[in-house]
Amino acid sequence: GCIQYDLHRDRKDADLIYMIEQWRDEAALAEHEASEHFQAFVAASRADLAELDIRLMNRID
């Protein structure tokens, strides 16, 4: 599952919000994205979001 998530608001644009998540592995993320509650969240929030931009990244240690 999800190990951690944090919400961040852009300092220059208060309407710009970032959600940074850390997942156990890619399988856990895929399971979450396929879940009914995630799909319901995406559907319900689409009208309120100017853009939903999901990017996958690797942490640099």
Secondary structure as UniProt FT lines:
FT   STRAND          2..9
FT   TURN            14..15
FT   STRAND          17..23
FT   HELIX           26..34
FT   HELIX           36..45
FT   HELIX           46..48
//
